[in-house]
């Protein structure tokens, strides 16, 4: 099991979301988020600011990723699969 410091560093290096990091490390999203929030209270200011910036940027982009997923589902990539399903 990795320490939360190692996970936080990996998130910053790879610019991961909480969801991506939780899949990689096999930790539930809520648990990872809670541990990171507690870690941020005690880590140095530079690391804390970088993590906050990463979380802010990911939350800003979340609605765009969801929109693209919806678009791909109903046009493009999955359209043929959906049409086959209802034939």
C-alpha positions in Angstrom: 0.0 0.0 0.0 1.3 3.4 -1.0 1.4 6.2 1.5 -0.9 9.2 0.9 2.2 11.4 0.3 3.3 9.1 -2.6 -0.2 9.1 -4.0 -0.4 12.9 -3.8 2.9 13.2 -5.6 1.8 10.8 -8.3 -1.4 12.8 -8.8 0.6 16.0 -9.2 3.1 14.5 -11.6 0.5 12.8 -13.8 -2.2 15.4 -13.4 -4.7 12.7 -12.4 -8.3 13.1 -11.2 -9.4 11.5 -7.9 -11.3 8.9 -10.0 -8.3 8.0 -12.0 -6.0 7.8 -9.0 -8.6 5.7 -7.1 -8.7 3.2 -9.9 -4.9 2.9 -10.1 -4.5 2.4 -6.3 -7.7 0.4 -5.7 -9.0 2.9 -3.1 -12.6 4.1 -3.1 -12.9 7.7 -4.4 -14.4 9.1 -1.2 -11.7 7.5 1.0 -8.9 8.8 -1.2 -10.5 12.3 -1.3 -10.9 12.3 2.5 -7.3 11.2 3.0 -6.0 13.8 0.6 -8.0 16.5 2.3 -6.6 15.5 5.7 -3.1 15.3 4.2 -3.4 18.8 2.7 -3.9 20.3 6.2 -0.4 19.1 7.2 1.6 19.2 4.0 3.8 22.1 3.0 2.1 25.1 1.3 3.5 24.5 -2.2 2.2 20.9 -2.3 -1.2 22.0 -0.9 -1.5 24.8 -3.5 -0.6 22.4 -6.3 -3.2 19.9 -5.2 -5.9 22.5 -4.9 -5.0 23.8 -8.3 -5.2 20.3 -9.8 -8.6 19.7 -8.1 -9.9 23.0 -9.3 -8.8 22.4 -12.9 -10.4 18.9 -12.9 -13.7 20.2 -11.5 -13.7 23.0 -14.2 -13.2 20.4 -16.9 -15.7 17.8 -15.5 -18.8 19.1 -17.3 -16.9 19.1 -20.6 -15.8 15.5 -20.2 -19.4 14.5 -19.3 -20.7 16.3 -22.4 -18.2 14.6 -24.7 -19.1 11.3 -23.2 -22.8 11.9 -23.9 -22.0 13.1 -27.4 -19.9 10.1 -28.2 -22.6 7.8 -26.8 -25.3 9.1 -29.0 -23.4 10.1 -32.1 -20.1 8.7 -33.3 -18.4 5.9 -31.5 -21.4 4.1 -29.9 -24.1 4.9 -32.4 -23.7 1.7 -34.3 -23.9 -0.3 -31.1 -27.0 1.5 -30.0 -28.7 1.0 -33.3 -27.9 -2.8 -33.3 -29.4 -3.0 -29.8 -32.8 -1.7 -30.9 -33.0 -3.6 -34.3 
